[in-house]
Amino acid sequence: MIAYVRELAAYRELLWSWVGREVKVRYKQSLLGAAWAILQPLSATIIMALVFAYFVRLPTGGIPYPIFYYSALLPWTFTVTSITLGTESLVRNMHLVTKIYFPREILPLASVLAGLVDLSIASVVFVLMMLFYRFPLGPTFLLVPLLLLIQVLLTSGVVLFSSALNVFYRDVRFIVPLGVQLWMYLTPIIYPVDLVPDRFRAIYMLNPMAVLIDGYRRAILYQEWPDPTQLLVATAVSLLVFVLAYAYFKRAEAVFADVI
């Protein structure tokens, strides 16, 4: 694993160049350009806020519905976009995979890092929401970079695995949207964690994204520290997913050119 990381570090200039290319390609010949990074989570936030504020009336602990949902949809959109685009990164660039040698993980990882650019752009709206609703930032906000680092690790692991698997089984590109949709319902995006029955809570929080999404809300909106045990488990699971996925990716890498 250390050897893989060292090789990737040696090709870091190519990685950053490919990240820049990914960002440019996403918005090339697009009327709204980078505004799409904002419209995706914002449009979903508006719909959820309207539905759950006036029809279902889910509890939010006193947090206004728009900022309650946007705080979850913002990081969630990053993960979904990274997985969706990263899964097909190898097949989409088969002309490079079959002709030139470079660490193949650069392609899926570039999709993840490019997603961070979208996340940064969409975060501007979140800052404006914080100002509009007059939410102060407490010391718990310092935990946000750690949460994001864990999320990047988890997302990278999923993308490495799905992109490699997609080379051998093209059905993966159809399975991924369904899997992501199911994953969303198992994550406290639409509803708060408090609605999960106590008898299922321990199993439910084994989902790293559940811990991360709840952690973002607690750290930013409620100014509460997330449960350290849950955060430690989420970190361990995310790291395990990344290591296993990276190992599988490198083993499969040798036959990518033949299969594609």
N, C-alpha and C positions, 0 to 999 in steps of 0.2 A: 504493500500500500504506500509506503514511504517513497519507493522508487517511482510509482505512478505520479505522486504529487510533485516530486522533483522534476520529472519530465514535463509535467504540465506547467510548472513554474518557468521552465526553460523556454516554453512556447507562449509565455504570457503576452508578448506583443501581438502575436497572432490572435490570441483570445480577445484582447481588447479591440483589435481591428474588426473582428467578427461581430463583437457586441455592437459596435458602431454601425456595421452593415445591417444587422438585424433591426436596429432602431429605424434606420433610413428606409428599409424595405417595407416595414410595417405601415408607414404613412406616405409612401411614394404614391403619387397620383391620387391622393385622397383629398376630398374637398375640405374636410374638417381637420385633417392632419392630426397633431398630437392631442387635439380636443377629444378624440375618441377615448383616450386614457381616462378622461374625466367623465364622459357621458356614460360609460358602461356602469361603474358603481353608482353614479348619481341617479341615473334613470331607475335602476333597481331600488335605490333608497326611496325615491319618491313614491313608487308603486307600493312598496312595503309599508311606508309610513301612512299612506292613505288607507290601505286595507286594514292594517292592524291598529290604527288609531280610531277609525270610525266604525269598523264592523266587528272585529274579533276582540279588540282592546286588551292586548297582552300587557302584562305589567312590565315596566322598565325601571322600577326603582326610582321614579321621579325624573328620569332622564328624558328630554324631548325625543320623540320618535325619530325625526330625521337624523340627528347626530348619533342616536343609539344604533341605528342600522348602518349608517355610513362608516362608523368606527369598526364594524365587522366586515362589511362588504369591501372596504378598501384593501385590507390584507388578503382577504379571500380571493378577490379578483386577480391579485398578483399571482397567487398559487395556481388558480384555474388557467389563466392565460399562459403561464409558463409551461404547465403540463400539456395543454392543448397544442401549443406551437412546438414545444420541445420534443414531443412524441414523434413527430414526423420530420424532425430536423435531419436525420441521417438519410432517410429515403428521399427527402426533398433535395438533398445535395449529393445524390449518388454519383454525379459526374466528378466530384472531388474525391469522394471516398474510394473510388475505383482507380484513380490516377495518381494521386499525390499522397505521400505519407505525412501525417501529423497526428498528434493524439486525438482520436476521434471524439473523445468526450468534450472537446472544445465546442462542437456544434450544439449538443443539448444544453451545456452549461451556459453558452452564449444567450440562449433563449431565456434562461433564468435571470441572468444579469441584465439583459435588456428589459425584462419585466420590472426590475428595480427602477429603471428610468420612468416607466409608466407610473409606478407607485409614487415616485417623487412628484410627478406632475399632478396626479390626482390628490396628493396630500395638501396641495394649495387650497383646495375647496374645504378640506377638513379644518385647516387653520382658520379660514374665514368663518366656518361654522362655530368654532371655539370662541372666536371674537364676538360673533353675533349673539350667541347664547351666554356669553360672559362666563365661560368656564376657565378658572385659573389652573395653572399647571403646578402640581405639587412635586415633592421629591420622588414620588413613585414613577414619574415620567422618565427618570433615569434608567428604568428597567426596559423601556421600549427597544433600545438597540440590541439588548440581549435577546428579547423575544423575536426580533426580526432576524437575528443571526440563526437562531434555532429554526425558524421558519424557512430560511434560505437553505439550510442544511437538509431539512426534511423534503422540501420541494425538489432540490437537486437530486436527492436519492430516488424519488419517484420518477423524475424525468429521465435519469440515467437508465433505470430499469425499463420503463415503458418504451423509450426510444430504441433500445437494443432489442427488446422483444418484438417491436413493430417491424424490424428488419426480417424476422423469420415468419411472423404471423401478421399479415396485413389487417386482420380483423381487429387488431388492437386499437386502431384509430377509431373504430366504431364503438368499442367497449369503453374507451376512456371517457367520452361524454356521459355515458350512463353511470359509470363508476363515480365520476365527480359529482353528479347530481345526487346520488345516494349518500355520498360523503358529506354533502352540504346539510342534508337532513339529520345527520349524526353529529353535527357541529352547531353550537349555539349562535347561529346567525339570525334566524327568524325569531327565536325565543331566547330568554335568559336561562342560564344554567339552573337557576332556582326551580324551574318547572320540571326538571328531571327528577323522578321519584328517588328518594334516598336509597332504596334497596338496589337501584341500578346505577347510582352515581359513581361508585368506585370503578365499575367496568366501563362506564361511559367516558370517564376522564382518562382512560388508557389511550383514547384518541388524541394524539398530540395537538391536532388543530383545535380541538375543543378547549384544551388548556391554553393554547396561544390566543385564540379569539377572546376567551373569557379574561385572559391576562391583559390584553390590550385595553379592554373596557375598564377593568378594575384600575389599572395603572393610570389611564388618561382621564376617564370620566368620573370614577368613584374615588380616586386617589387612595386606593387600597393596594396592599402588597398581595400578589397571588400566593396561593398555598405553596410553600417551598417544596413539599414532598411531591405534589403534582407536577411542579415545574421541573424537578429533578428527573422524574419518570419520563416526562415529555422529552427532555433533553437526551436521556439514555435511548429512548425509542427512536428518536430522530437520527441520532448518531449511528445506531445499529442499522437502520434502514439505509443510510448513506453508505456505510462501509460495505454491507452486503450487496447493494446495488452496484457500487463501483467495482467490486470484485467480479460480479457477474458480467458487467459491461466489458471489462478488460479481457476476460476469458473469451467472450463472444467476438471481440474486436478482430481477432485473427481471421475470421471467415466472413466478415461483413462484405468485403469486395466480391467474394465468390457468390454469395447469396443474392446481393442486390443486383 
